[in-house]
């Protein structure tokens, strides 16, 4: 077979069709990436400078679209279906498409000699990632995870978008079962890392709270073996216990004696934090006005201060960066609709984050208050117990009105009349159309799968 000269928007190199060989395949693919090729896992989004990876999904097998991607002009297609033609120009057949993507990402990452910071945790990891990246961008060209690209596919895609202009990388890592954080570390090879916290999230996959802690701290174990650096909330005894004896720890807390310390000034409704760092034998203090709702975001803000100051970003620059950050995607967002004041925190939910949000909402002075709470998904055998706990908490706080949305909340019994239960968002919407809310401050929180954002036009 003759080698094929491939081209696409300035990318030119030779590819020789052959039997699968992981090392040669990685080098071929990386050569294309170095010349500007982009990775796509969606055959509907193909350009002449695209490498299509035919991954298998829940509903479709990308292998079935590999030849179509080439017909649309893809530079290369990577597939692992044996029945595909072996001599097809621009088709690279591999043993495992996903593993090839992951190993390509690791290979690409290791061509960079820059700090790579990994962020995981049960709650707040995306907000922390956004804050940390915004702070570091004050001084460095920072590459960071976009959207929810934080799993075994998203992390490789994020790494493969790194280029020679980047001076820092912030990689978010999500997990819903044991071993996943370790796998992501093997791919991203971070030399810095932090865990926001370990709460009751993805219990169905992890099996227990103890396993959640063990799963999240896989990041610590990787960094300790690598002799990397770890940022931590010193007031979190669970996390500190896993770092005993490890020297490369940079901490923050509510008391002096850490790299950073601070306190909450107010949270009505936006969080205001006072942060202090040592400076030339004295200390430097800055008040940071955020656009984040809730005192539970204090740790996320302080983590960004800790990371930023460690990498040489000045405290005034840190305060400016954090103050400029506007939450997106229904994460701690505050909206005055003209009819109601709405706190949107409906991107994700678990018992820990739900309880903190309700407690914070109860402490706010606004009145009257209403809650719209959606099911907390992936709770496994603890679902009934955890949803009952949330309903009991709502009753104890004495809110004027509460809408519970989802099948887990719907099965709860003996709730008072001001707490309404709905099997889905659509039925809640019909109720709101007949009973419009006006003049309320409303907290909206639930798992993404409940789609509470559909209620926005009604609030």
C-alpha positions as CSV (number, residue, x, y, z in Angstrom):
1,X,0.0,0.0,0.0
2,X,1.2,3.5,-0.8
3,X,1.4,6.1,1.9
4,X,-1.2,8.9,1.6
5,X,-0.3,12.6,1.8
6,X,-2.9,14.1,4.1
7,X,-3.7,17.8,4.3
8,X,-6.2,20.0,6.0
9,X,-5.8,23.7,6.8
10,X,-2.1,23.6,6.7
11,X,-1.6,20.1,8.1
12,X,0.6,17.9,5.8
13,X,2.1,14.5,6.6
14,X,2.2,11.0,5.3
15,X,0.1,8.1,6.7
16,X,0.8,4.5,5.8
17,X,-2.2,2.2,6.4
18,X,-1.1,-0.8,8.4
19,X,-1.9,-3.2,11.2
20,X,-2.6,-1.5,14.6
21,X,0.5,-0.4,16.5
22,X,-0.2,1.8,19.5
23,X,3.1,3.6,19.6
24,X,3.1,4.4,15.9
25,X,-0.5,5.4,15.9
26,X,0.1,7.8,18.8
27,X,3.0,9.4,17.0
28,X,1.0,9.7,13.8
29,X,-1.9,11.3,15.6
30,X,0.3,13.6,17.6
31,X,2.1,14.8,14.6
32,X,-1.2,16.0,13.2
33,X,-2.1,17.7,16.5
34,X,1.2,19.5,16.6
35,X,0.3,20.9,13.2
36,X,-3.1,22.2,14.4
37,X,-5.5,19.3,14.0
38,X,-8.5,19.2,16.3
39,X,-10.2,16.2,17.9
40,X,-13.9,15.5,17.4
41,X,-16.0,12.7,18.8
42,X,-19.1,13.9,16.9
43,X,-19.4,13.0,13.2
44,X,-21.9,15.9,12.8
45,X,-19.1,18.3,13.6
46,X,-16.4,17.6,11.1
47,X,-14.0,20.1,9.4
48,X,-11.1,19.4,7.1
49,X,-8.7,19.8,10.0
50,X,-10.5,17.3,12.3
51,X,-9.4,13.9,13.7
52,X,-12.6,11.9,14.3
53,X,-12.5,9.4,17.2
54,X,-15.2,6.7,16.8
55,X,-16.1,6.2,20.4
56,X,-18.9,3.9,21.6
57,X,-21.7,5.7,23.4
58,X,-24.8,4.6,25.2
59,X,-27.0,5.2,22.1
60,X,-24.6,4.9,19.2
61,X,-21.3,3.4,18.1
62,X,-19.0,6.0,16.5
63,X,-17.5,3.3,14.3
64,X,-20.7,3.3,12.3
65,X,-19.9,7.0,11.3
66,X,-16.2,6.7,10.7
67,X,-16.3,6.4,6.9
68,X,-19.0,9.2,6.8
69,X,-16.6,11.5,8.8
70,X,-13.9,10.8,6.2
71,X,-16.4,11.6,3.4
72,X,-17.2,14.9,5.1
73,X,-13.5,15.8,4.9
74,X,-12.0,14.6,8.2
75,X,-8.2,14.5,8.2
76,X,-8.2,11.1,9.9
77,X,-10.7,8.8,11.5
78,X,-9.7,6.5,14.4
79,X,-11.9,3.4,14.8
80,X,-11.7,0.0,16.4
81,X,-14.4,-2.0,14.6
82,X,-12.7,-5.1,13.0
83,X,-15.1,-5.1,10.0
84,X,-14.0,-1.7,8.7
85,X,-11.7,-1.8,5.7
86,X,-8.1,-2.2,6.6
87,X,-6.8,-0.3,3.5
88,X,-9.1,2.7,3.8
89,X,-7.1,5.9,3.3
90,X,-7.0,8.1,6.4
91,X,-8.6,5.5,8.6
92,X,-6.5,4.4,11.6
93,X,-7.7,1.1,13.0
94,X,-6.8,0.5,16.6
95,X,-7.5,-2.1,19.2
96,X,-9.4,0.3,21.5
97,X,-10.5,3.7,20.4
98,X,-11.0,5.2,23.9
99,X,-7.7,3.9,25.3
100,X,-6.0,5.4,22.2
101,X,-7.6,8.8,22.9
102,X,-6.5,8.6,26.6
103,X,-2.9,7.5,25.8
104,X,-2.7,10.2,23.1
105,X,-3.7,12.8,25.7
106,X,-1.1,11.5,28.2
107,X,1.5,11.6,25.5
108,X,0.5,15.2,24.5
109,X,0.4,16.4,28.2
110,X,4.0,15.1,28.8
111,X,5.3,17.3,26.0
112,X,4.5,20.3,28.3
113,X,6.7,21.4,31.2
114,X,4.1,23.5,32.9
115,X,2.2,23.2,36.2
116,X,-0.9,21.0,35.8
117,X,-3.4,21.4,38.7
118,X,-6.1,18.8,39.2
119,X,-9.3,19.7,41.0
120,X,-11.8,17.2,42.3
121,X,-14.3,16.9,45.2
122,X,-18.0,16.1,46.0
123,X,-19.2,19.8,45.9
124,X,-17.9,23.0,44.5
125,X,-15.2,21.6,42.1
126,X,-16.5,23.4,39.0
127,X,-16.9,26.8,40.8
128,X,-13.4,26.3,42.4
129,X,-12.0,25.4,38.9
130,X,-13.5,28.6,37.5
131,X,-12.3,30.8,40.3
132,X,-8.8,29.3,40.3
133,X,-8.5,29.6,36.5
134,X,-9.7,33.2,36.6
135,X,-7.1,34.1,39.3
136,X,-4.2,32.4,37.5
137,X,-5.2,34.1,34.3
138,X,-4.2,37.4,35.9
139,X,-0.5,36.3,35.5
140,X,-0.4,33.2,33.2
141,X,-1.9,32.0,29.9
142,X,-4.1,29.4,31.6
143,X,-5.7,26.4,30.0
144,X,-8.7,25.0,31.9
145,X,-11.6,22.5,31.7
146,X,-14.5,23.9,29.7
147,X,-18.1,23.0,30.7
148,X,-18.4,19.5,32.3
149,X,-15.5,17.9,30.4
150,X,-14.3,16.2,33.6
151,X,-14.6,12.5,33.0
152,X,-12.6,9.7,31.2
153,X,-13.5,11.3,27.8
154,X,-13.6,15.0,28.7
155,X,-10.2,15.1,30.5
156,X,-8.4,13.7,27.4
157,X,-10.2,16.1,25.1
158,X,-9.3,19.0,27.5
159,X,-5.6,18.0,27.5
160,X,-5.4,17.7,23.8
161,X,-6.5,21.3,23.4
162,X,-3.3,22.5,25.2
163,X,-0.9,24.4,23.0
164,X,2.6,25.9,23.3
165,X,1.2,29.3,24.5
166,X,-0.2,27.8,27.7
167,X,1.7,28.4,30.9
168,X,-0.7,26.7,33.3
169,X,-3.4,24.0,33.1
170,X,-6.3,23.5,35.5
171,X,-8.0,20.2,35.0
172,X,-11.3,19.3,36.7
173,X,-11.8,15.7,37.5
174,X,-15.2,14.1,38.3
175,X,-15.9,10.6,39.5
176,X,-18.9,8.4,40.4
177,X,-17.0,5.2,41.2
178,X,-13.8,3.9,42.7
179,X,-10.6,4.1,40.6
180,X,-11.9,6.9,38.3
181,X,-9.8,9.7,39.8
182,X,-6.7,7.5,39.7
183,X,-7.4,6.8,36.0
184,X,-7.7,10.5,35.3
185,X,-4.5,11.2,37.1
186,X,-2.7,8.5,35.0
187,X,-3.9,10.5,31.9
188,X,-3.4,14.1,33.1
189,X,-0.3,13.4,35.2
190,X,-0.9,16.4,37.5
191,X,1.9,17.8,39.7
192,X,-0.5,20.0,41.8
193,X,-3.9,19.2,43.1
194,X,-6.7,20.0,45.5
195,X,-9.9,18.3,46.8
196,X,-12.7,20.7,47.6
197,X,-14.4,18.3,50.1
198,X,-15.9,14.9,50.4
199,X,-19.7,14.9,50.7
200,X,-22.6,12.5,50.0
201,X,-22.4,12.5,46.3
202,X,-22.7,9.5,43.9
203,X,-23.3,7.1,46.7
204,X,-24.9,4.7,44.3
205,X,-21.6,4.3,42.4
206,X,-19.2,4.6,45.4
207,X,-21.3,2.4,47.7
208,X,-20.6,4.4,50.9
209,X,-19.4,7.7,52.3
210,X,-16.1,6.0,53.3
211,X,-15.6,4.9,49.7
212,X,-16.3,8.5,48.5
213,X,-13.4,9.7,50.7
214,X,-11.2,6.8,49.5
215,X,-12.1,7.6,45.9
216,X,-11.5,11.3,46.0
217,X,-8.2,10.9,47.9
218,X,-6.8,8.9,45.0
219,X,-5.7,12.3,43.8
220,X,-3.7,12.8,47.1
221,X,-2.1,9.3,46.7
222,X,-1.1,10.0,43.1
223,X,0.5,13.4,44.0
224,X,2.3,12.0,47.1
225,X,3.8,9.3,45.0
226,X,4.7,11.9,42.3
227,X,6.1,14.3,45.0
228,X,3.8,17.0,43.8
229,X,2.1,19.8,45.8
230,X,-1.3,19.8,47.4
231,X,-3.6,22.7,48.4
232,X,-6.0,22.0,51.3
233,X,-8.6,23.5,53.7
234,X,-6.8,23.0,57.0
235,X,-10.2,23.1,58.8
236,X,-11.2,19.9,57.0
237,X,-10.0,17.1,59.4
238,X,-11.0,14.3,57.0
239,X,-8.7,15.7,54.2
240,X,-5.9,16.7,56.6
241,X,-5.8,13.1,58.0
242,X,-4.8,11.8,54.5
243,X,-1.9,14.3,54.3
244,X,-0.2,13.5,57.6
245,X,3.5,13.6,57.1
246,X,3.5,14.9,53.5
247,X,5.6,18.1,53.3
248,X,4.3,19.7,50.1
249,X,1.0,21.0,51.6
250,X,-0.2,24.5,51.2
251,X,-3.2,25.3,53.4
252,X,-5.8,27.9,54.2
253,X,-8.1,28.2,57.2
254,X,-10.1,30.5,59.3
255,X,-7.3,31.1,61.8
256,X,-3.8,32.6,61.3
257,X,-0.9,30.2,60.8
258,X,-1.6,29.0,57.2
259,X,-0.5,30.2,53.8
260,X,-3.9,32.0,53.7
261,X,-6.5,32.6,56.3
262,X,-9.8,34.4,56.1
263,X,-13.4,34.9,57.3
264,X,-16.9,35.6,55.9
265,X,-17.8,39.3,56.2
266,X,-21.4,38.9,54.9
267,X,-23.6,36.8,52.5
268,X,-26.7,38.9,51.9
269,X,-27.1,37.7,49.3
270,X,-23.6,37.9,47.7
271,X,-20.6,36.5,49.6
272,X,-18.0,39.0,50.9
273,X,-14.7,37.5,52.2
274,X,-11.8,39.0,54.0
275,X,-8.6,37.2,53.1
276,X,-5.1,37.6,54.7
277,X,-1.7,36.4,53.6
278,X,1.7,36.8,55.2
279,X,3.8,39.5,53.6
280,X,7.4,40.4,54.6
281,X,7.0,39.5,58.2
282,X,3.7,41.2,58.5
283,X,0.4,40.4,56.8
284,X,-1.7,41.7,54.0
285,X,-5.5,41.7,54.1
286,X,-8.0,42.3,51.3
287,X,-11.8,42.4,51.2
288,X,-13.1,40.3,48.3
289,X,-16.6,41.1,47.0
290,X,-17.9,38.2,45.0
291,X,-20.9,37.6,42.8
292,X,-21.5,34.2,44.4
293,X,-24.5,33.3,46.6
294,X,-24.0,31.5,49.9
295,X,-21.5,31.2,52.7
296,X,-20.8,27.7,51.5
297,X,-18.7,29.3,48.7
298,X,-16.2,30.6,51.2
299,X,-14.0,27.5,50.9
300,X,-14.1,27.8,47.1
301,X,-13.0,31.4,47.2
302,X,-10.3,30.8,49.8
303,X,-8.9,27.9,47.7
304,X,-8.5,30.3,44.8
305,X,-6.7,32.8,47.0
306,X,-4.4,30.0,48.3
307,X,-3.5,28.7,44.8
308,X,-3.2,32.2,43.3
309,X,-0.9,33.5,46.1
310,X,1.3,30.4,45.8
311,X,1.8,31.0,42.1
312,X,2.7,34.7,42.7
313,X,-0.6,36.5,41.9
314,X,-0.9,39.5,44.2
315,X,-3.7,39.7,46.6
316,X,-5.3,42.8,44.9
317,X,-5.1,41.0,41.6
318,X,-6.8,37.9,43.2
319,X,-9.5,40.1,44.7
320,X,-10.1,41.7,41.3
321,X,-10.3,38.4,39.5
322,X,-12.7,36.8,42.0
323,X,-14.9,39.9,42.0
324,X,-15.2,39.8,38.2
325,X,-16.2,36.2,38.1
326,X,-19.9,35.8,37.2
327,X,-21.4,32.3,37.9
328,X,-22.9,30.5,34.9
329,X,-25.1,27.4,34.3
330,X,-27.4,27.8,37.3
331,X,-24.5,27.6,39.8
332,X,-25.0,30.1,42.7
333,X,-26.6,32.6,40.3
334,X,-28.8,35.4,41.6
335,X,-31.5,36.8,39.4
336,X,-34.1,39.6,40.0
337,X,-36.8,38.7,37.5
338,X,-38.9,41.8,38.4
339,X,-41.5,39.4,39.9
340,X,-39.3,37.4,42.3
341,X,-35.7,37.3,43.4
342,X,-34.3,33.8,42.4
343,X,-31.2,32.0,43.6
344,X,-30.4,29.4,40.9
345,X,-28.3,26.5,42.1
346,X,-29.8,23.7,40.0
347,X,-26.9,22.3,38.1
348,X,-26.3,19.6,40.6
349,X,-27.4,18.4,44.1
350,X,-26.6,15.9,46.8
351,X,-27.5,15.8,50.5
352,X,-24.4,17.8,51.5
353,X,-24.8,20.6,49.1
354,X,-28.6,20.7,49.4
355,X,-28.4,21.0,53.2
356,X,-25.8,23.8,53.0
357,X,-27.9,25.7,50.5
358,X,-31.0,25.4,52.6
359,X,-29.2,26.4,55.8
360,X,-27.7,29.4,54.0
361,X,-31.1,30.4,52.6
362,X,-32.7,30.2,56.0
363,X,-30.1,32.6,57.4
364,X,-30.9,35.3,54.8
365,X,-33.1,38.1,56.0
366,X,-35.4,38.2,52.9
367,X,-39.1,37.4,53.3
368,X,-41.2,35.8,52.1
369,X,-39.2,32.8,51.0
370,X,-40.0,29.8,48.8
371,X,-38.0,26.7,47.9
372,X,-38.2,24.7,44.7
373,X,-36.1,21.5,45.3
374,X,-35.5,18.7,42.8
375,X,-34.5,15.1,43.4
376,X,-31.0,14.3,44.4
377,X,-30.0,11.6,41.9
378,X,-27.5,8.6,42.3
379,X,-28.3,8.1,46.0
380,X,-28.8,4.4,45.6
381,X,-30.3,2.6,48.7
382,X,-30.0,5.8,50.8
383,X,-32.4,7.8,48.5
384,X,-35.5,7.6,50.7
385,X,-33.6,8.4,53.9
386,X,-31.7,11.4,52.4
387,X,-34.8,12.9,50.7
388,X,-36.8,12.6,54.0
389,X,-33.9,14.4,55.8
390,X,-34.2,17.3,53.4
391,X,-38.0,17.5,53.8
392,X,-37.6,17.5,57.6
393,X,-35.0,20.2,57.3
394,X,-37.3,22.4,55.2
395,X,-40.1,21.9,57.8
396,X,-37.7,22.8,60.7
397,X,-36.6,26.1,59.0
398,X,-40.2,27.3,58.7
399,X,-40.2,28.4,55.0
400,X,-43.5,29.8,53.8
401,X,-43.7,27.6,50.6
402,X,-41.8,24.6,49.2
403,X,-42.2,22.7,45.9
404,X,-40.6,19.3,45.9
405,X,-40.0,17.9,42.4
406,X,-39.2,14.4,41.3
407,X,-40.2,10.8,42.0
408,X,-37.9,10.5,45.1
409,X,-39.5,13.5,46.8
410,X,-43.0,12.5,45.6
411,X,-43.1,9.2,47.7
412,X,-42.5,11.0,51.0
413,X,-45.6,11.0,53.2
414,X,-47.2,13.1,55.9
415,X,-45.8,16.5,54.7
416,X,-47.6,19.7,55.7
417,X,-49.9,21.6,53.3
418,X,-47.4,24.3,52.4
419,X,-45.0,21.6,51.0
420,X,-46.2,20.5,47.6
421,X,-45.0,17.4,45.8
422,X,-44.7,16.8,42.1
423,X,-43.5,13.8,40.2
424,X,-41.7,15.9,37.5
425,X,-40.9,19.4,36.4
426,X,-43.8,19.5,34.0
427,X,-46.4,19.0,36.7
428,X,-44.7,21.6,38.9
429,X,-44.9,24.0,35.9
430,X,-48.6,23.5,35.5
431,X,-49.1,24.2,39.2
432,X,-47.0,27.4,38.9
433,X,-49.1,28.6,36.0
434,X,-52.2,28.3,38.1
435,X,-50.5,29.6,41.3
436,X,-48.0,32.2,40.1
437,X,-45.4,33.3,42.7
438,X,-44.9,37.1,43.2
439,X,-42.7,38.9,45.6
440,X,-40.8,35.9,46.9
441,X,-37.1,35.2,47.3
442,X,-36.8,31.7,45.8
443,X,-34.1,29.1,46.1
444,X,-34.1,26.6,43.2
445,X,-31.8,23.6,43.7
446,X,-31.8,20.0,42.4
447,X,-29.9,17.5,40.3
448,X,-29.4,18.4,36.6
449,X,-31.5,15.5,35.5
450,X,-34.6,17.1,37.0
451,X,-34.3,20.0,34.6
452,X,-35.6,22.7,37.0
453,X,-34.4,25.3,34.5
454,X,-37.6,24.7,32.6
455,X,-39.4,26.7,35.4
456,X,-37.4,29.9,34.7
457,X,-40.1,31.5,32.6
458,X,-42.6,31.0,35.4
459,X,-40.6,32.7,38.1
